[in-house]
């Protein structure tokens, strides 16, 4: 039985402009009555906390693509050091017209506008021997410690909460969700998800964005997964 749902935000509960979907809000409310909802996002801690409060989900959540775990209102764990990301940004800035987003709120990674060749930049970082990844979420490009991802953080949460893989579901849309899909017992993606995520999914919604998430919740209830 599913006891916890690891849930992405952007592109899963929102539309392509990052506007929260009203039907998705209602679906999260229904989901809260069946399982612990753990938000897992590339967004910063303060944004994720506010979202958790507004949606009524658990105050245990994962932010910055696995770099930050909130265990409760009073306990936050940082899983990486932002200095390696700052060094990568400084080096890439010499070649590309990089523009940072919401950087003053970030504790473990950096976010850039998608105005440069990500694959080429990633190759340069590899040549320089910097242990960082460039992750394109579809909304922005993240510079993150390559040792940290949503799956690594979710494993830590599962261990602490005593959750077995079979008791965890994951729902998302982007390539950054792939690591958590690979450790969850049930994986579902919305129609707008990238092809690699759909290939790892047990269920792919017929609808996009928040409407697709509603469909996924309906399917989980119909299959009596709780």
Backbone as CSV, one residue per row, in Angstrom:
resi,resn,N_x,N_y,N_z,CA_x,CA_y,CA_z,C_x,C_y,C_z
1,UNK,0.835,-1.199,0.000,0.000,0.000,0.000,0.872,1.252,0.000
2,UNK,0.444,2.271,-0.718,1.193,3.525,-0.791,0.939,4.350,0.466
3,UNK,2.028,4.687,1.166,1.938,5.512,2.375,2.434,6.936,2.152
4,UNK,3.229,7.152,1.092,3.772,8.478,0.821,3.862,8.717,-0.683
5,UNK,3.622,9.964,-1.096,3.712,10.338,-2.509,4.720,11.473,-2.640
6,UNK,5.805,11.225,-3.371,6.814,12.249,-3.679,6.310,13.017,-4.893
7,UNK,6.045,14.297,-4.710,5.315,15.059,-5.714,6.073,16.299,-6.180
8,UNK,6.349,16.345,-7.471,6.961,17.522,-8.094,5.932,18.654,-8.143
9,UNK,6.403,19.876,-8.352,5.496,21.032,-8.409,5.373,21.595,-9.826
10,UNK,6.440,22.240,-10.333,6.374,22.904,-11.637,6.155,21.910,-12.768
11,UNK,5.121,22.149,-13.564,4.823,21.271,-14.685,3.973,20.084,-14.304
12,UNK,3.799,19.877,-12.997,2.991,18.761,-12.504,1.728,19.270,-11.812
13,UNK,1.909,20.254,-10.945,0.763,20.910,-10.296,0.448,22.249,-10.946
14,UNK,1.322,22.678,-11.867,1.145,23.983,-12.514,1.000,23.823,-14.025
15,UNK,0.708,24.962,-14.676,0.732,24.969,-16.132,2.124,25.387,-16.599
16,UNK,2.277,25.638,-17.901,3.609,25.948,-18.415,4.079,27.363,-18.073
17,UNK,3.230,28.139,-17.396,3.622,29.463,-16.918,3.849,29.467,-15.407
18,UNK,3.846,28.288,-14.826,4.040,28.094,-13.388,2.857,28.586,-12.562
19,UNK,1.688,28.662,-13.184,0.475,29.023,-12.455,-0.149,27.752,-11.887
20,UNK,-0.451,27.773,-10.601,-1.010,26.606,-9.940,-2.370,26.250,-10.522
21,UNK,-2.587,24.964,-10.783,-3.838,24.490,-11.365,-4.884,24.281,-10.264
22,UNK,-6.040,24.967,-10.329,-7.088,24.774,-9.309,-7.526,23.312,-9.155
23,UNK,-7.723,22.555,-10.269,-8.077,21.145,-10.081,-6.984,20.352,-9.358
24,UNK,-5.719,20.716,-9.578,-4.618,20.029,-8.911,-4.645,20.277,-7.408
25,UNK,-5.030,21.491,-7.005,-5.144,21.803,-5.578,-6.171,20.888,-4.922
26,UNK,-7.305,20.706,-5.585,-8.350,19.826,-5.053,-7.864,18.381,-5.004
27,UNK,-7.090,17.976,-6.025,-6.573,16.608,-6.063,-5.563,16.373,-4.945
28,UNK,-4.720,17.370,-4.646,-3.767,17.240,-3.531,-4.533,17.086,-2.224
29,UNK,-5.610,17.841,-2.063,-6.428,17.742,-0.856,-6.965,16.326,-0.682
30,UNK,-7.419,15.718,-1.774,-7.894,14.334,-1.705,-6.754,13.382,-1.366
31,UNK,-5.604,13.635,-1.971,-4.449,12.775,-1.753,-3.978,12.833,-0.302
32,UNK,-4.084,14.021,0.317,-3.665,14.180,1.709,-4.413,13.245,2.655
33,UNK,-5.627,12.867,2.290,-6.423,11.995,3.159,-6.016,10.530,3.026
34,UNK,-5.188,10.232,2.010,-4.781,8.850,1.768,-3.311,8.578,2.123
35,UNK,-2.445,9.567,1.937,-1.006,9.335,2.096,-0.302,10.629,2.491
36,UNK,0.930,10.495,2.979,1.752,11.671,3.275,2.304,12.203,1.960
37,UNK,2.003,13.459,1.653,2.482,14.070,0.417,3.775,14.817,0.717
38,UNK,4.853,14.406,0.030,6.176,14.996,0.217,6.526,15.771,-1.053
39,UNK,6.516,17.086,-0.978,6.878,17.888,-2.145,8.359,17.704,-2.443
40,UNK,8.681,17.477,-3.710,10.075,17.266,-4.144,10.279,18.139,-5.375
41,UNK,11.060,19.209,-5.234,11.092,20.230,-6.272,12.474,20.851,-6.451
42,UNK,12.645,21.544,-7.552,13.863,22.303,-7.773,13.772,23.696,-7.175
43,UNK,12.599,24.049,-6.696,12.387,25.360,-6.100,13.136,25.508,-4.783
44,UNK,13.259,26.760,-4.318,13.969,27.042,-3.075,13.124,26.644,-1.861
45,UNK,13.789,26.586,-0.696,13.126,26.164,0.530,11.926,27.031,0.871
46,UNK,12.078,28.364,0.836,10.983,29.246,1.258,9.759,29.091,0.361
47,UNK,9.986,28.935,-0.953,8.881,28.720,-1.892,8.180,27.399,-1.577
48,UNK,8.965,26.351,-1.356,8.401,25.027,-1.121,7.643,24.982,0.196
49,UNK,8.188,25.640,1.225,7.491,25.693,2.509,6.136,26.376,2.355
50,UNK,6.122,27.518,1.653,4.856,28.237,1.453,3.856,27.367,0.694
51,UNK,4.334,26.646,-0.307,3.463,25.764,-1.079,2.905,24.652,-0.204
52,UNK,3.764,24.079,0.650,3.324,23.010,1.552,2.246,23.517,2.513
53,UNK,2.424,24.729,3.022,1.427,25.310,3.927,0.104,25.530,3.195
54,UNK,0.169,26.107,2.000,-1.044,26.405,1.246,-1.785,25.134,0.812
55,UNK,-1.033,24.084,0.490,-1.645,22.832,0.032,-1.980,21.892,1.187
56,UNK,-1.477,22.192,2.380,-1.740,21.325,3.524,-0.960,20.029,3.496
57,UNK,0.193,20.034,2.805,1.004,18.826,2.720,2.030,18.785,3.854
58,UNK,2.794,17.712,3.890,3.771,17.493,4.962,4.825,18.590,5.003
59,UNK,5.275,18.924,6.219,6.381,19.872,6.352,7.725,19.162,6.191
60,UNK,7.693,17.882,5.917,8.880,17.183,5.433,8.828,17.272,3.916
61,UNK,9.805,17.967,3.325,9.822,18.134,1.878,11.256,18.297,1.396
62,UNK,11.430,18.204,0.081,12.750,18.285,-0.548,12.756,19.463,-1.514
63,UNK,13.776,20.317,-1.401,13.892,21.484,-2.272,15.242,21.473,-2.991
64,UNK,15.391,22.367,-3.949,16.639,22.545,-4.705,17.171,21.234,-5.293
65,UNK,16.243,20.456,-5.869,16.611,19.206,-6.555,17.393,18.245,-5.672
66,UNK,17.040,18.215,-4.390,17.691,17.284,-3.474,18.758,17.907,-2.603
67,UNK,19.047,19.166,-2.807,20.088,19.817,-2.015,19.647,20.187,-0.618
68,UNK,18.336,20.345,-0.424,17.793,20.763,0.867,16.663,19.826,1.280
69,UNK,16.734,19.331,2.510,15.632,18.558,3.081,15.083,19.325,4.275
70,UNK,13.784,19.574,4.276,13.115,20.107,5.459,12.497,18.916,6.170
71,UNK,12.929,18.678,7.394,12.367,17.575,8.176,11.142,18.037,8.964
72,UNK,11.135,19.309,9.324,10.038,19.893,10.089,10.208,21.405,10.041
73,UNK,9.352,22.128,10.745,9.462,23.582,10.776,10.810,24.043,11.329
74,UNK,11.363,23.257,12.260,12.590,23.695,12.910,13.847,22.977,12.507
75,UNK,13.777,22.084,11.520,14.957,21.295,11.153,15.137,21.232,9.638
76,UNK,16.248,21.783,9.173,16.601,21.759,7.753,17.972,21.114,7.609
77,UNK,18.137,20.277,6.602,19.427,19.639,6.329,19.896,20.020,4.928
78,UNK,21.119,20.536,4.838,21.724,20.856,3.549,22.625,19.700,3.138
79,UNK,22.435,19.195,1.917,23.183,18.025,1.458,24.368,18.362,0.567
80,UNK,24.546,19.629,0.227,25.702,19.993,-0.602,26.127,21.429,-0.329
81,UNK,27.314,21.766,-0.822,27.907,23.085,-0.636,27.772,23.872,-1.937
82,UNK,27.210,25.058,-1.861,26.948,25.849,-3.065,28.231,26.373,-3.719
83,UNK,29.363,26.315,-3.023,30.595,26.914,-3.552,31.030,26.282,-4.870
84,UNK,30.817,24.971,-5.035,31.208,24.311,-6.289,30.341,24.816,-7.446
85,UNK,29.079,25.143,-7.156,28.188,25.689,-8.181,28.597,27.112,-8.548
86,UNK,29.025,27.859,-7.539,29.493,29.232,-7.785,30.728,29.224,-8.684
87,UNK,31.626,28.268,-8.472,32.818,28.161,-9.298,32.448,27.815,-10.734
88,UNK,31.496,26.889,-10.900,31.046,26.526,-12.248,30.419,27.727,-12.950
89,UNK,29.621,28.485,-12.216,28.997,29.676,-12.801,30.066,30.678,-13.248
90,UNK,31.053,30.903,-12.385,32.107,31.864,-12.714,32.839,31.458,-13.985
91,UNK,33.138,30.164,-14.138,33.865,29.689,-15.314,32.996,29.791,-16.572
92,UNK,31.737,29.393,-16.465,30.848,29.433,-17.628,30.522,30.864,-18.049
93,UNK,30.497,31.762,-17.081,30.169,33.153,-17.358,31.188,33.795,-18.298
94,UNK,32.396,33.236,-18.345,33.432,33.765,-19.225,33.131,33.478,-20.696
95,UNK,32.248,32.493,-20.935,31.922,32.087,-22.303,30.485,32.378,-22.697
96,UNK,29.556,32.238,-21.740,28.135,32.361,-22.050,27.508,33.568,-21.332
97,UNK,26.460,34.162,-21.930,25.778,35.308,-21.307,24.790,34.841,-20.237
98,UNK,25.308,34.265,-19.169,24.453,33.659,-18.155,23.707,34.705,-17.335
99,UNK,22.474,34.358,-16.993,21.654,35.233,-16.162,21.059,34.420,-15.020
100,UNK,21.397,34.788,-13.765,20.924,34.047,-12.607,19.499,34.430,-12.224
101,UNK,18.787,33.451,-11.632,17.412,33.657,-11.183,17.322,33.320,-9.693
102,UNK,16.552,34.064,-8.919,16.276,33.871,-7.484,17.481,33.366,-6.686
103,UNK,18.685,33.785,-7.051,19.889,33.239,-6.422,20.019,33.593,-4.942
104,UNK,19.452,34.713,-4.502,19.636,35.124,-3.111,18.911,34.201,-2.133
105,UNK,17.970,33.398,-2.632,17.236,32.484,-1.768,17.828,31.069,-1.760
106,UNK,18.771,30.815,-2.665,19.281,29.452,-2.829,20.421,29.144,-1.880
107,UNK,20.409,27.900,-1.376,21.404,27.478,-0.401,22.372,26.428,-0.928
108,UNK,21.978,25.664,-1.967,22.847,24.573,-2.421,23.049,24.517,-3.925
109,UNK,22.270,25.243,-4.719,22.464,25.224,-6.170,22.158,26.602,-6.744
110,UNK,22.375,26.750,-8.042,22.101,28.006,-8.737,21.119,27.737,-9.879
111,UNK,20.352,28.759,-10.226,19.396,28.628,-11.322,19.655,29.718,-12.353
112,UNK,19.680,29.310,-13.625,19.977,30.215,-14.735,18.837,30.232,-15.739
113,UNK,18.726,31.331,-16.451,17.786,31.381,-17.569,18.280,30.446,-18.676
114,UNK,17.341,29.889,-19.433,17.693,28.946,-20.509,18.056,29.706,-21.785
115,UNK,19.161,30.429,-21.748,19.559,31.247,-22.908,20.932,30.854,-23.441
116,UNK,21.324,29.591,-23.229,22.628,29.136,-23.699,22.547,27.653,-24.046
117,UNK,23.583,27.148,-24.721,23.631,25.748,-25.136,24.010,24.878,-23.931
118,UNK,23.026,24.207,-23.348,23.240,23.454,-22.117,24.177,22.266,-22.324
119,UNK,23.991,21.541,-23.413,24.838,20.366,-23.663,26.300,20.775,-23.859
120,UNK,26.529,21.821,-24.589,27.889,22.309,-24.814,28.510,22.773,-23.500
121,UNK,27.739,23.506,-22.696,28.242,23.994,-21.409,28.550,22.827,-20.473
122,UNK,27.706,21.796,-20.477,27.936,20.626,-19.629,29.229,19.918,-20.022
123,UNK,29.499,19.873,-21.328,30.738,19.256,-21.810,31.952,20.035,-21.316
124,UNK,31.857,21.352,-21.307,32.956,22.178,-20.813,33.209,21.916,-19.326
125,UNK,32.135,21.825,-18.550,32.276,21.559,-17.116,32.956,20.225,-16.868
126,UNK,32.603,19.242,-17.677,33.225,17.922,-17.556,34.719,17.991,-17.883
127,UNK,35.057,18.738,-18.921,36.463,18.897,-19.295,37.264,19.591,-18.197
128,UNK,36.610,20.500,-17.484,37.279,21.217,-16.401,37.361,20.398,-15.110
129,UNK,36.697,19.260,-15.086,36.733,18.397,-13.908,35.900,18.891,-12.742
130,UNK,34.905,19.738,-13.013,34.037,20.235,-11.945,32.881,19.252,-11.723
131,UNK,32.677,18.839,-10.492,31.679,17.816,-10.176,30.287,18.428,-10.016
132,UNK,29.798,19.010,-11.107,28.454,19.593,-11.103,27.691,19.094,-12.330
133,UNK,26.370,19.138,-12.213,25.486,18.820,-13.328,24.731,20.065,-13.745
134,UNK,24.370,20.126,-15.021,23.430,21.120,-15.513,22.122,20.389,-15.781
135,UNK,21.062,20.797,-15.109,19.767,20.137,-15.251,18.749,21.130,-15.795
136,UNK,18.209,20.838,-16.970,17.207,21.690,-17.594,15.830,21.175,-17.182
137,UNK,15.136,21.933,-16.336,13.827,21.506,-15.822,12.694,21.816,-16.794
138,UNK,13.016,22.542,-17.858,11.972,23.000,-18.761,11.539,24.420,-18.426
139,UNK,11.859,24.855,-17.225,11.547,26.217,-16.788,12.823,27.029,-16.590
140,UNK,13.923,26.339,-16.257,15.207,26.996,-16.020,16.293,25.926,-16.030
141,UNK,17.547,26.384,-15.965,18.683,25.447,-15.918,19.328,25.545,-14.540
142,UNK,19.479,24.396,-13.893,20.066,24.345,-12.560,21.524,23.903,-12.633
143,UNK,22.390,24.592,-11.908,23.750,24.110,-11.670,23.734,23.462,-10.292
144,UNK,24.014,22.155,-10.223,23.917,21.450,-8.958,25.070,20.486,-8.759
145,UNK,25.350,20.187,-7.529,26.333,19.181,-7.161,25.904,17.849,-7.783
146,UNK,26.762,17.212,-8.576,26.378,15.986,-9.267,26.145,14.806,-8.324
147,UNK,26.601,14.924,-7.085,26.407,13.840,-6.115,25.029,13.877,-5.470
148,UNK,24.289,14.955,-5.719,23.002,15.161,-5.079,21.898,15.239,-6.127
149,UNK,20.766,14.582,-5.862,19.598,14.692,-6.739,18.339,14.372,-5.931
150,UNK,17.205,14.427,-6.583,15.943,14.179,-5.894,15.870,12.758,-5.338
151,UNK,16.449,11.812,-6.037,16.421,10.428,-5.578,17.253,10.221,-4.328
152,UNK,18.446,10.804,-4.292,19.329,10.685,-3.131,18.633,11.244,-1.892
153,UNK,18.021,12.416,-2.026,17.328,13.026,-0.894,16.102,12.217,-0.487
154,UNK,15.364,11.711,-1.471,14.172,10.925,-1.156,14.547,9.646,-0.415
155,UNK,15.660,9.037,-0.772,16.115,7.846,-0.043,16.354,8.160,1.425
156,UNK,16.957,9.314,1.706,17.196,9.713,3.088,15.874,9.906,3.832
157,UNK,14.906,10.504,3.166,13.595,10.699,3.771,12.924,9.354,4.041
158,UNK,12.992,8.462,3.075,12.383,7.137,3.240,13.011,6.381,4.405
159,UNK,14.323,6.458,4.523,15.004,5.773,5.626,14.545,6.319,6.971
160,UNK,14.496,7.637,7.076,14.122,8.256,8.355,12.664,7.992,8.718
161,UNK,11.791,7.959,7.716,10.368,7.741,7.976,9.992,6.268,7.998
162,UNK,10.949,5.399,7.737,10.687,3.969,7.750,9.810,3.511,6.606
163,UNK,10.011,4.096,5.446,9.210,3.765,4.269,9.944,2.797,3.355
164,UNK,9.278,1.753,2.958,9.817,0.813,1.974,9.499,1.322,0.573
165,UNK,10.308,0.910,-0.404,10.090,1.333,-1.795,8.660,1.088,-2.246
166,UNK,8.097,-0.048,-1.874,6.738,-0.404,-2.302,5.681,0.516,-1.717
167,UNK,6.054,1.313,-0.717,5.106,2.194,-0.046,5.183,3.639,-0.543
168,UNK,6.024,3.860,-1.564,6.251,5.223,-2.050,5.884,5.341,-3.529
169,UNK,5.148,6.388,-3.857,4.832,6.718,-5.246,5.532,8.030,-5.595
170,UNK,5.863,8.211,-6.857,6.488,9.444,-7.323,5.724,9.955,-8.542
171,UNK,5.498,11.274,-8.578,4.764,11.886,-9.687,5.547,13.107,-10.168
172,UNK,5.763,13.213,-11.490,6.534,14.337,-12.000,6.410,14.527,-13.492
173,UNK,7.307,15.390,-14.024,7.234,15.705,-15.454,8.596,15.907,-16.114
174,UNK,9.665,16.182,-15.356,10.924,16.568,-15.986,12.045,15.571,-15.727
175,UNK,13.160,15.778,-16.411,14.303,14.882,-16.277,14.851,14.896,-14.855
176,UNK,14.656,15.994,-14.130,15.132,16.063,-12.746,14.358,15.127,-11.827
177,UNK,13.198,14.647,-12.277,12.403,13.707,-11.476,12.849,12.259,-11.654
178,UNK,13.676,12.004,-12.654,14.080,10.637,-12.964,14.746,9.915,-11.782
179,UNK,15.669,10.551,-11.037,16.290,9.844,-9.908,15.293,9.374,-8.854
180,UNK,14.245,10.168,-8.585,13.276,9.712,-7.582,12.345,8.643,-8.167
181,UNK,12.129,8.659,-9.470,11.336,7.607,-10.102,12.027,6.252,-9.941
182,UNK,13.340,6.253,-9.979,14.077,4.994,-9.950,14.132,4.336,-8.577
183,UNK,13.641,5.036,-7.544,13.617,4.399,-6.218,12.199,4.268,-5.671
184,UNK,11.195,4.741,-6.415,9.808,4.649,-5.966,9.161,3.367,-6.466
185,UNK,8.192,2.876,-5.711,7.512,1.649,-6.094,6.504,1.842,-7.204
186,UNK,5.880,3.026,-7.257,4.928,3.349,-8.311,5.307,4.709,-8.862
187,UNK,5.401,4.814,-10.196,5.834,6.053,-10.849,4.786,6.489,-11.859
188,UNK,4.382,7.753,-11.802,3.389,8.269,-12.740,3.829,9.631,-13.253
189,UNK,3.581,9.882,-14.523,3.962,11.162,-15.132,2.774,11.772,-15.873
190,UNK,2.779,13.088,-15.952,1.742,13.794,-16.702,2.089,13.777,-18.187
191,UNK,1.110,14.086,-19.037,1.295,13.968,-20.484,2.439,14.832,-21.000
192,UNK,2.664,15.988,-20.370,3.714,16.907,-20.830,5.115,16.498,-20.361
193,UNK,5.239,15.358,-19.704,6.537,14.899,-19.209,7.497,14.584,-20.351
194,UNK,8.786,14.665,-20.069,9.799,14.309,-21.067,9.743,12.803,-21.330
195,UNK,10.175,12.402,-22.509,10.046,11.007,-22.927,10.794,10.036,-22.010
196,UNK,11.965,10.443,-21.497,12.728,9.546,-20.617,11.966,9.237,-19.335
197,UNK,11.219,10.209,-18.837,10.440,9.981,-17.622,9.235,9.088,-17.915
198,UNK,8.597,9.326,-19.046,7.459,8.488,-19.427,7.885,7.026,-19.561
199,UNK,9.097,6.813,-20.081,9.599,5.447,-20.268,9.786,4.725,-18.940
200,UNK,9.989,5.478,-17.854,10.181,4.894,-16.526,8.882,4.835,-15.721
201,UNK,7.786,5.283,-16.331,6.515,5.411,-15.608,5.676,4.141,-15.665
202,UNK,4.973,3.884,-14.577,3.987,2.807,-14.538,2.652,3.286,-15.093
203,UNK,2.463,4.613,-15.058,1.242,5.194,-15.612,1.573,6.570,-16.178
204,UNK,1.096,6.845,-17.392,1.256,8.156,-18.029,-0.128,8.732,-18.269
205,UNK,-0.377,9.912,-17.713,-1.690,10.541,-17.833,-2.002,10.929,-19.270
206,UNK,-3.264,10.933,-19.591,-3.717,11.362,-20.914,-3.767,12.885,-21.009
207,UNK,-3.775,13.554,-19.849,-3.874,15.012,-19.802,-2.566,15.639,-19.347
208,UNK,-2.403,16.920,-19.655,-1.185,17.629,-19.293,-1.313,18.339,-17.950
209,UNK,-0.161,18.667,-17.372,-0.045,19.542,-16.217,-0.992,19.119,-15.080
210,UNK,-1.636,20.107,-14.430,-2.453,19.812,-13.262,-3.596,18.861,-13.532
211,UNK,-4.190,18.953,-14.712,-5.281,18.044,-15.067,-4.768,16.608,-15.139
212,UNK,-3.538,16.463,-15.621,-2.932,15.132,-15.661,-2.688,14.583,-14.269
213,UNK,-2.270,15.459,-13.345,-2.078,15.029,-11.965,-3.392,14.550,-11.358
214,UNK,-4.487,15.272,-11.629,-5.795,14.845,-11.139,-6.126,13.439,-11.635
215,UNK,-5.822,13.196,-12.890,-6.062,11.878,-13.489,-5.254,10.799,-12.779
216,UNK,-4.014,11.124,-12.428,-3.150,10.172,-11.725,-3.719,9.833,-10.351
217,UNK,-4.179,10.845,-9.618,-4.786,10.597,-8.308,-6.020,9.715,-8.460
218,UNK,-6.852,10.004,-9.460,-8.041,9.177,-9.721,-7.644,7.726,-9.975
219,UNK,-6.589,7.523,-10.762,-6.125,6.175,-11.070,-5.643,5.441,-9.818
220,UNK,-4.916,6.144,-8.961,-4.406,5.524,-7.741,-5.550,5.116,-6.813
221,UNK,-6.554,5.965,-6.713,-7.722,5.625,-5.899,-8.471,4.457,-6.524
222,UNK,-8.664,4.503,-7.842,-9.374,3.418,-8.546,-8.663,2.080,-8.377
223,UNK,-7.338,2.090,-8.379,-6.558,0.854,-8.222,-6.432,0.431,-6.761
224,UNK,-7.060,1.193,-5.861,-7.022,0.896,-4.422,-5.574,0.737,-3.927
225,UNK,-4.756,1.735,-4.253,-3.342,1.679,-3.902,-3.063,2.169,-2.485
226,UNK,-4.092,2.712,-1.810,-3.886,3.240,-0.465,-4.492,2.310,0.593
